[in-house]
Amino acid sequence: MRKALVLTVILTAALTFLVSCKKKQDVEADKAAVRELVDKDSTHFGGSTSHDSTGGFFMDGDTAVLWWRSEQTHDPAPGIEVGISADSAWVDFSQHNYGYFHVLALPPGETLQLWNKPLSENTHLRAIYLRTGKNTDTERGWTLNKVSLFTGRSDSTHSVKIDSLTITSSLRNILITDPLNVFYNIDTMVTFTPGESLTIKLYTNATSGKAFLHTFMLFWPFYIRVPFTDMGNGVFQGDWHAPVVQSIRFAIFDLMERSTIYGAGMPYDYNGWLLPYKIHTAD
């Protein structure tokens, strides 16, 4: 009887161990499948930054500048953290961007000058995946469900910070205070109607900052960067007409310390939020 009891305990322990190993193997297989999906997805994760070369000509008092960013390089591999809970998975994606911030400046009474400032940024995005199929399906049944805003911040000097963002129109009133913990369904996203008139406000700590909207032009798919109006006390406001062509787009809200643009020897000091959105005619 005692031998039978001991044998039962041993078998139970062995079975428990095997089940535990199988669960760990399944979790690791799920994490690998989700990481592979992230690696393949250039639309939502770590796409080309060549469009960010879009700059603009701006005046500040008597100083005229033309500034732009170079096309950026990245770390050999992004950081991809994956957590699994039943049929849900969360992803924290991070990536460093490297390049130059170029300023062509004409200070009053001086000759034309070109300042090339090293650019180093740390960007983050979070996402949620759901298992909509079986674990025997391709990618073990995982599909992207929701994404947060993309955020970026300069590495060495980062004194400026966006605290919140509001987007208002006759159709909507949007407030975002925590960009990495607000998620939008990839099928619906934030939706604007073609040509919708929007008022955007950035609330920041940058009392001597400069803020810009980087997005598509109204009637054709070219990038533009336009300045926000400085309302004082770190508040910046701009009016924007959403594009008219129905598609998935993005808007970047750039915030920089003024000296980044207008100071020859001053470092790159930046914070930015990227909002994915969709243009769709109202039902």
HUMO-V813252 format. One record per helix or strand of 2 or more residues. SS is the DSSP state (@ for helix, = for strand). FROM is the first residue (numbers start at 0). TO is the last residue. If there is no record, write none. Layout:
ss->{SS SS}
from->{FROM FROM}
to->{TO TO}
This chain:
ss->{@ @ = = = = = = @ = = = = @ = = = = = = = = @ =}
from->{1 49 55 62 72 78 87 112 137 141 149 161 172 178 183 189 196 208 222 228 234 247 257 268}
to->{39 52 59 68 73 84 105 130 140 146 153 167 175 180 184 191 203 215 226 231 240 256 261 278}
